[in-house]
Amino acid sequence: MRRAPLMVLTVLLSIPALAEPFALEGDWWSAPAAAGRHTTLVCSFDSAPSSDADFARDFTGAGGFGMDATAEGAHGLCTQVAERGGHLNFRGGSNFQPHHGTLRMMARGEIWADPTPRWLFEARGTDRIGIVREPGRISLVFSPATRVDQVISRLDLEIGDVAADEWHSVVASWDRASGTGWLAFDGQGVTGPMEFSADMEAAWAVFVASSFSGRAGGLNLPGLAIDDFVLYDVALPVLQADVPLPPEDEEYLPQVEAGARKALNFLVALQHWGGWQCIYSWPTLLGSSAQGREFISDEYYVDNDKGNGTPRTAINVLYGYEVLGDAAYLDAAMRTAEFLLAAQDERGFWVHGYTMTVNGIQPLASDRQIKLQDLVQAHPMFFLGYVYRITGDQRYLDAVKRAGEWFITAQNPNGSWSHHYDAQEGVGKNARNEVGAGELNDSAMNSAIETMVFMYHMTGEAKYVEAIKRAGDWLIEAQGDEVPLWADQYDPENNPQWARAFEPPAWSVSATTMATQALREIYRMSGDERYRDAIARSVEWMKANLPDGQMSCFVEPGTGRPIAAWENKVYYLDNPEHVAYLATVPMGSGYDDMRPMLAPIQRILEQTQTLPTVPEMTPEAALAALPAQRESSKSALDSQDANGMWMVDNVADFMGSIGRGFGAYSPRTLLLLRYIERARIAKGEIEPVFRGDGNLERAAYPAGDWYDVDWDEHIGE
């Protein structure tokens, strides 16, 4: 391929007011187009007769008409307007980043001498960013709407008279966060302030050798030639800085970024109506609200259940936007946010699932079955809080406050929260519809307590701290006397109670773990020794009664025998006949296993003496954290399949399973994103702040004062 010599600008550049001059570094801006870490669309136009991109993060195909891709270019071939109105259009999405990005291109032709304003480029969404050439100058222009005369900001660069028969380089860059633009011609340019709207949607389309409007300078004359067109996902200062990492990370980072994008792109493609189902089969992609095949439903179902439904999946996408900067991920997350706004009952709550119809959103439960466990209320609130933090849109905060006001009324008088809430009767109920009964199973209490902490930070209102105090008191009251453990679910008198047909009234490993975790959190907020003493009581009992530190998933109160349940009947795991029978039924979830008990609860007790700290995210700290983050991310990257997901041969590994499949939410995506975040902070590519590490409640409120709730001030209120 023949490489043309660099052109030297011979005219004097005039610097506009408020703008400062600068010179581009190196020769990347006039060299042949090539893909790299930050490129989103790369067009060398060397594949005659096609004008398709060589590389694209979204789609490589070029639309448009009237372009000749066989002409001699600045490097190899080029594409040029062959008839009036000729242009190229590419998909926007991940190909163009409207929040921070850079464009470079080579241009030649009579456009440089044309007395009529002509557009070289424009990205079109609800907002528009483009480059227009007028006599003697080029301008980077931002417009907030589709009207071509509605320009709110422009950065001008005076270029004078230039040779129309020579190739000239144009570089433009923008950064909404700092309100700055950059524009350069043949290596010399200006930077200055620009105004941008609050609209953060991704672009729909990218136009080359034109704009979206053929009526306002979008009809270039035949002969305009474009070569080496490249879009980048970072603003010019970041693109040119390129702070190196240790060699191992420089080589590894692009691989992890590719893996994260593959996972996120797959999730975005799976999204319907702003949501997801919890589990998908493979390769049939049958969606399901849980791991059992009886839960399969159609694509009109949107899941808000099991703690890993739509809001939990959407956090991976939104965290991916924060770390990778791809506006297409923000768009997907915003579709979830808008769904949750529309699905929220006017009284403030959500139900566990929805069906989409031609008439709108149809809840799959009545207001007599408003589920409180499985984070059905907490996760939408945290996710909308996260979106509010990113966008500042008051609608999302208002929805969170409305939900908080409702959630606190769902607390039982004894301080517990139940399995579900009956809005018609105004009471909480357990799975057996007993009024005022508490629940630990599936994070009913833990998620409610976390939500109260979050609501206190969002509002500063003392009633949320008082609710936490009442919850802590109930946890102490619900602890067994002779056996100081906890049950998954209770009756109104705090006796262990049946829930589903395989959830017996019993002391439980899971419930004891959740109860002690909740008490640890309340102790960290309060310093009240009663909460720590309750954990210590359970540890002492385990030391005396569990020689190997393990316990059956369920233990029968009174007898202390290990049990499991099926179809509302208790089976004893010290009875070989019962064990043999249970092996023939699709009980699942390892309810007949022995589980570690003493060591985890001892660890929780020890953790009461420390407060978790927000990770330091300075460039130096991020660099120091890379080895550990790299090691964690490798396990995720190595186990990722070609589609970007993490498949298992038998979801939940039980005979009633949906079979081979994957969860829409995967913590492995977070392992990739956490490594990328540290690496990009160390390289100076993103702001060095803590974003929550993908933990939903901390993403919504990543400040370091989570446990500072003015406890003493609010006791007794």
Secondary structure, 3 states (H helix, E strand, C coil): CCECCCCCCCCCCECCCCCEEEECCCCCCCCCCCCCCCEEEEECCCCCCCCCCCEECCCCCCEEECEEEEEECCECEEEEECCCCCEEEEECHHHCCCCEEEEEEEEECHHHCCCCCEEEEEEECCCEEEEEEECCEEEEEEECCCCCCCCCEEEEEECCCCCCCCCEEEEEEEECCCCEEEEEECCEEEEEECCCCCCCCCCCEEEECCCCCCCCCCCCCCCCEEEEEEEECCCHHHHHHCCCCCHHHHHHHHHHHHHHHHHHHHHHHHCECCECCCEEECCCCCEECCCEHHHEECCCEEECCCCCCHHHHHHHHHHHHHHHCCHHHHHHHHHHHHHHHHHCCCCCCCCCEEEEECCEEEECCCCCCEECCCCCCHHHHHHHHHHHHHHCCHHHHHHHHHHHHHHHHCCCCCCCCCCEEECCCCEEECCCCCECCCECHHHHHHHHHHHHHHHHHHHCCHHHHHHHHHHHHHHHHHCCCCCCCCECEECCCCCECCCCCCCCCCEEHHHHHHHHHHHHHHHHHHCCHHHHHHHHHHHHHHHHHCCCCEEECEECCCCCCEEEEECCEEEECCCHHHHHHHCCCCCCCCCCCEEECHHHHHHHHHHCCCCCCCCCCCHHHHHHHHHHHHHHHHHHHHHCCCCCCCCECCHHHCCCECCCEEECCCHHHHHHHHHHHHHHHHCCCCCCCCCCCCCHHHHHCCCCCCCCCCHHHHCCC
